[in-house]
Amino acid sequence: MESSVRETSNIRCTFVYLTLLFAILYLLQTLISHRLIIGCQSVTLKKNPPLPLRFSSDGKFKILQVADMHFGNGLVTRCRDVLPSEFDGCSDLNTTRFLRRLIDEERPDFVAFTGDNIFGTSAADAAESLFKVFSPVMESRLPWAAILGNHDQESTMTREELMTLISLMDYSVSQINPAEDPSSPANGRMAVDIDGFGNYDLRVNGPPGSYLANSTVLNLYFLDSGDRATVNGFRTYGWIKESQLRWLRGVSQGLKEKKKDSNQPAAAEFITRRAETPSLAFFHIPVPEIRQLYFKEIVGQFQEGVACSAVNSGVLQTLVAMGDVKAVFIGHDHTNDFCGNLDGIWFCYGGGIGYHGYGRAGWPRRARIIVAELGKGEKAWTGVERIKTWKRLDDEKMSKIDEQVLWDWNS
């Protein structure tokens, strides 16, 4: 009898023990397990746009240039240089709202950000600010690329870290730097030794289904113009270095040689008419020669001094000698929005888009549109025929101003 009671008691204890054990396991699984697992976060893959970049079926490739967003922390970061009637409620969100309006109005094929994307001293967390300011273009699923200005690295990330993050963002085709030296032999490509971060080129192919669908018809150069430097004891802005110019010359020469070696019969008309692939260049800090445009005919407004480097590294001379660059698009000087011609190359300011960057009260923030148009032969497209540009203002009507032709193959 005593043995039977003891056995029943053991069964009850075992049952209570197992019940308690299962209860503890349930609590661990449902309530606190996620806190106990280390390094097991969900993985998010980068979303990529359709590549290669290419002209649309109507023979056009439209670029939205966005200069000097100067984004801080979002809603809590106030606007600068706006009318008193506009100040209340004005913040960084006005910048991203304008960017969305531009994308909706112009429907670009590609967006190019030309530096000072964030205002480092106002951005508590550089990565968070980058995700916020680029959110409109990522949401649009458009391919986009960015370079750095002189303020981006003043927050919590270095220039290399910034370009690395930007290159990994959704739909970004930005690159940290070129992987290979174009001047080295094809059978022994070497890693390129180049100054800065954010030096790369992007090729744009012809329309889908056309003879030029697999051919580069437009090239886009992106360059890191640096931030600040000390020269002979004086502080000055950064500049494009000789290593970058050497890389530029190599890429340009490689494109010309590729065009000569092309043996696509279907593209014969294009190859015959186009001795070179036209290119556009994008960087942040203007070259010293732009000061000369104060005394020349321009399209747009020259409202502030050109804040360039004290060092003239020969960028203009290099571009002229290359021969393929038809226009250069810059930022940095927010209230300059003009285009002017230097030695056959157009230099165009984007005009500041950012509401936290300096501007002029009553002078609307703005952005630049660039359109490359293909020519039409008897049977097929014949390559880039014309490059045009205009600006859009952040006013009630999204006013379109200063439309002009930058380059025409027939001229």
C-alpha positions in Angstrom: 0.0 0.0 0.0 2.8 2.4 1.0 4.6 1.5 -2.3 1.5 2.4 -4.3 1.1 5.8 -2.7 4.8 6.6 -3.2 4.5 5.6 -6.9 1.4 7.8 -7.3 3.2 10.7 -5.7 6.2 10.3 -8.0 3.9 10.4 -11.0 2.3 13.6 -9.8 5.7 15.2 -9.2 6.8 14.1 -12.7 3.6 15.6 -14.2 4.1 18.9 -12.3 7.7 19.0 -13.3 7.0 18.4 -17.0 4.2 20.9 -17.0 6.5 23.5 -15.5 9.2 22.7 -18.0 6.9 23.1 -21.0 5.6 26.3 -19.5 9.1 27.7 -19.2 10.0 26.6 -22.8 6.8 28.2 -24.1 7.7 31.5 -22.4 11.2 31.4 -23.8 9.9 30.7 -27.3 7.1 33.3 -27.4 8.2 36.1 -25.1 12.0 36.4 -24.9 13.6 34.1 -27.5 14.2 37.0 -29.9 16.2 38.7 -27.2 18.4 35.7 -26.6 19.4 35.2 -30.3 22.5 37.1 -31.4 23.4 37.9 -35.0 20.3 36.2 -36.5 18.5 39.3 -38.0 16.6 38.9 -41.2 18.7 39.5 -44.3 17.5 42.2 -46.8 18.9 42.0 -50.3 19.7 45.1 -52.3 17.1 45.8 -55.0 18.7 46.5 -58.4 17.3 48.4 -61.3 17.2 46.9 -64.8 20.7 47.1 -66.3 22.3 48.3 -68.4 21.1 51.8 -68.4 19.5 52.6 -71.7 17.6 55.1 -73.8 13.8 54.7 -73.8 12.0 53.6 -76.9 11.4 57.2 -77.9 15.1 57.8 -78.3 15.5 59.9 -75.2 17.5 59.6 -71.9 16.4 62.0 -69.2 18.6 62.8 -66.2 17.5 64.7 -63.1 20.4 66.4 -61.5 20.0 67.0 -57.7 22.5 69.3 -56.1 23.2 70.2 -52.5 20.3 68.7 -50.6 22.1 69.4 -47.2 19.8 67.1 -45.3 20.0 67.1 -41.6 17.7 65.1 -39.3 14.4 65.4 -41.0 11.4 67.1 -39.4 13.4 68.8 -36.6 15.9 70.4 -39.0 14.7 73.9 -39.9 14.9 75.7 -43.2 17.4 78.5 -44.0 16.9 81.5 -46.2 13.2 81.3 -46.8 10.6 84.1 -46.5 9.1 84.7 -43.0 5.8 83.5 -44.2 7.4 80.2 -45.3 9.4 79.5 -42.2 6.9 77.9 -39.8 6.7 74.2 -40.5 9.5 74.4 -43.0 12.1 71.6 -42.5 14.2 69.0 -44.3 10.9 67.4 -45.4 10.5 70.3 -47.8 13.6 69.0 -49.6 12.4 65.4 -49.9 8.9 66.7 -50.9 10.4 68.7 -53.7 12.4 65.7 -54.9 9.2 63.6 -55.1 7.5 66.4 -57.0 10.4 66.5 -59.5 10.3 62.8 -60.1 6.5 62.8 -60.6 6.7 65.9 -62.9 9.6 64.9 -65.1 9.6 61.1 -65.0 13.4 60.9 -65.4 15.2 57.7 -66.6 18.0 58.4 -64.1 18.8 60.6 -61.1 22.3 62.1 -60.5 23.1 63.5 -57.0 26.0 65.8 -57.2 27.2 66.1 -53.6 26.5 67.6 -50.2 23.6 65.1 -49.9 23.7 65.5 -46.2 24.9 68.4 -44.1 27.3 66.6 -41.8 27.3 69.0 -38.9 23.5 68.9 -38.7 23.1 65.1 -39.2 23.3 63.2 -35.9 23.6 59.8 -37.7 25.0 59.9 -41.3 23.5 56.6 -42.3 20.0 57.4 -41.1 20.1 60.8 -42.8 21.3 59.2 -46.1 18.4 56.7 -46.0 15.9 59.5 -45.4 17.2 61.9 -48.1 17.4 59.2 -50.7 14.1 57.6 -49.8 12.1 59.4 -52.6 14.3 58.0 -55.4 14.5 54.5 -53.8 10.7 54.5 -53.6 10.5 55.5 -57.3 12.6 52.4 -58.2 14.6 54.6 -60.7 18.3 53.9 -61.2 20.4 56.6 -59.5 23.9 57.5 -58.6 25.6 59.9 -56.2 28.9 61.5 -55.5 30.1 63.3 -52.4 30.5 67.0 -51.7 32.6 68.8 -49.1 30.1 68.4 -46.2 28.9 64.8 -46.4 31.7 63.4 -44.3 31.3 65.8 -41.4 28.9 63.6 -39.5 29.6 60.0 -38.3 31.0 58.3 -41.4 34.2 58.7 -43.5 34.0 59.4 -47.3 34.8 55.7 -48.0 32.1 54.5 -45.6 29.6 56.9 -47.1 30.2 55.8 -50.7 30.2 52.1 -49.6 26.7 52.6 -48.1 25.4 54.6 -51.0 26.6 51.9 -53.4 24.6 49.3 -51.4 21.3 51.2 -51.3 18.3 50.0 -53.3 18.4 50.9 -57.0 21.8 52.7 -56.7 24.3 52.2 -59.4 26.9 54.2 -57.6 30.4 52.8 -57.2 33.1 53.3 -54.6 35.8 53.5 -57.2 36.7 51.8 -60.5 37.8 48.1 -60.1 40.3 48.1 -62.9 42.8 50.5 -64.5 41.7 51.1 -68.1 45.2 52.0 -69.1 46.6 48.6 -68.2 46.8 45.8 -70.8 43.5 43.9 -71.2 45.2 40.6 -70.4 46.6 41.9 -67.1 44.1 44.4 -65.6 45.3 46.0 -62.4 43.4 47.6 -59.6 43.3 51.3 -60.2 45.2 53.6 -57.9 43.0 56.7 -57.6 42.4 59.5 -55.2 39.1 59.9 -53.5 35.9 57.8 -53.3 33.2 57.9 -55.9 35.1 57.9 -59.2 33.3 55.8 -61.8 31.7 55.8 -65.2 28.3 54.5 -66.3 27.5 53.4 -69.9 24.1 54.1 -71.4 23.0 51.8 -74.2 20.6 52.4 -77.0 16.8 51.7 -76.9 15.6 48.1 -76.4 15.2 46.2 -79.6 17.2 48.6 -81.6 20.5 48.2 -83.5 22.1 50.1 -80.6 20.6 48.0 -77.8 24.0 46.5 -77.0 26.1 49.5 -77.8 27.2 52.4 -75.5 25.8 55.6 -77.0 26.3 57.9 -74.0 28.9 57.8 -71.2 28.5 59.4 -67.7 31.6 60.2 -65.7 31.4 60.7 -61.9 34.3 62.2 -60.0 35.2 63.0 -56.3 36.3 66.6 -56.2 37.2 66.2 -52.5 36.3 68.4 -49.5 38.9 70.6 -47.8 42.7 70.7 -48.0 45.6 72.9 -46.8 48.0 74.3 -49.4 51.0 76.3 -48.4 49.5 76.9 -45.0 46.1 78.1 -46.3 42.8 76.2 -46.2 41.1 75.7 -49.5 38.6 73.4 -51.2 39.4 70.1 -52.6 40.2 69.4 -56.3 40.3 66.6 -58.8 43.8 65.0 -58.7 46.1 63.8 -61.4 45.3 60.1 -60.7 41.7 60.8 -61.4 42.5 62.6 -64.6 44.7 59.8 -65.7 41.8 57.3 -65.1 39.5 59.7 -67.1 41.9 59.7 -70.1 42.1 55.9 -69.9 38.4 55.4 -70.0 37.9 57.9 -72.8 40.6 56.3 -74.9 39.1 52.9 -74.2 35.7 54.0 -75.5 37.2 55.4 -78.7 39.2 52.2 -79.3 36.1 50.1 -78.7 34.2 52.1 -81.2 36.9 51.7 -83.8 37.0 47.9 -83.3 33.3 47.5 -83.5 32.2 45.2 -86.3 28.5 45.2 -85.9 27.1 45.5 -89.5 23.7 46.5 -88.2 25.2 49.5 -86.4 27.3 50.6 -89.4 25.4 53.8 -90.0 25.8 54.8 -86.3 29.5 53.9 -86.3 30.1 55.9 -89.5 28.4 59.0 -88.3 29.7 59.0 -84.7 33.4 59.0 -84.4 33.1 59.1 -80.5 30.7 58.4 -77.8 29.6 61.7 -76.2 30.0 62.0 -72.5 28.7 64.0 -69.6 30.6 64.6 -66.3 29.3 65.2 -62.8 31.3 66.5 -59.8 30.7 68.8 -56.9 33.3 71.6 -56.6 33.6 73.9 -59.6 36.9 74.4 -61.5 38.7 77.8 -61.2 38.0 78.7 -64.9 34.3 79.0 -64.2 35.1 82.5 -62.7 35.7 83.6 -66.3 32.1 83.1 -67.1 31.2 86.2 -65.1 32.4 88.1 -68.2 30.8 85.9 -70.8 27.3 85.1 -72.0 25.5 82.6 -69.8 22.1 81.1 -69.4 20.8 81.5 -65.9 22.0 83.5 -62.9 25.5 84.2 -61.5 24.7 85.4 -58.0 27.7 84.4 -55.9 31.5 84.0 -56.1 32.8 80.7 -57.4 34.0 78.8 -54.3 36.7 76.6 -55.9 40.1 75.3 -55.0 43.2 77.5 -55.0 44.8 74.6 -57.0 44.2 74.4 -60.7 44.9 70.7 -61.5 44.1 71.0 -65.3 40.6 69.5 -65.3 39.4 71.8 -68.1 42.5 71.1 -70.3 42.1 67.4 -69.8 38.4 67.4 -70.7 39.1 69.5 -73.8 41.9 67.2 -74.9 39.7 64.1 -74.4 37.1 65.5 -76.8 34.2 63.4 -75.7 32.8 65.4 -72.8 30.2 67.8 -74.0 28.9 69.2 -70.7 29.8 69.2 -67.0 27.3 69.4 -64.1 28.3 70.8 -60.8 26.9 72.0 -57.4 28.5 73.7 -54.4 27.5 77.3 -55.1 23.8 77.1 -54.3 22.6 80.4 -55.8 24.4 80.0 -59.1 22.2 78.2 -61.5 23.8 79.1 -64.9 25.3 77.3 -67.8 28.3 78.8 -69.6 30.7 77.6 -72.3 34.4 77.2 -71.7 36.5 76.0 -74.7 33.6 74.2 -76.2 32.4 72.5 -73.0 29.3 73.6 -71.2 29.6 73.9 -67.4 26.2 74.0 -65.6 25.3 74.5 -62.0 22.4 72.5 -60.6 21.1 75.2 -58.4 20.6 74.2 -54.7 17.6 72.0 -53.9 18.1 71.7 -50.2 16.0 73.8 -47.7 18.6 73.4 -44.9 21.4 74.7 -47.2 21.9 78.4 -47.7 19.9 80.1 -50.5 18.1 83.3 -51.1 14.7 84.1 -49.5 12.1 84.5 -52.3 14.3 82.7 -54.8 12.8 79.2 -55.2 14.9 76.1 -54.7 15.5 74.4 -58.1 17.0 71.4 -59.9 18.3 70.7 -63.4 17.0 68.4 -66.1 19.3 67.0 -68.8 18.0 65.2 -71.9 20.0 63.4 -74.5 18.2 62.7 -77.8 19.1 60.2 -80.4 19.1 61.0 -84.1 17.0 59.0 -86.5 18.5 57.6 -89.8 16.6 56.1 -92.6 16.4 52.7 -90.9 17.6 53.1 -87.4 18.8 55.4 -84.6 22.1 57.0 -85.4 23.5 57.9 -81.9 23.2 61.0 -79.7 22.1 63.9 -81.9 21.4 66.6 -79.2 21.8 67.3 -75.5 19.3 69.8 -73.9 18.7 71.1 -70.4 16.3 73.2 -68.3 15.5 73.8 -64.7 12.4 73.2 -62.5 11.5 75.5 -59.7 9.8 74.5 -56.4 6.9 76.9 -56.8 3.2 76.3 -57.2 3.5 75.6 -60.9 6.8 73.7 -60.9 7.9 76.4 -63.4 10.2 75.3 -66.2 12.9 77.9 -67.1 16.0 78.4 -69.1 15.6 75.7 -71.7 18.6 75.5 -74.0 20.5 73.2 -76.3 24.0 72.3 -74.9 25.3 70.3 -77.8 24.1 69.4 -81.3 25.9 66.9 -83.5 24.9 68.9 -86.6 26.4 72.1 -85.3 
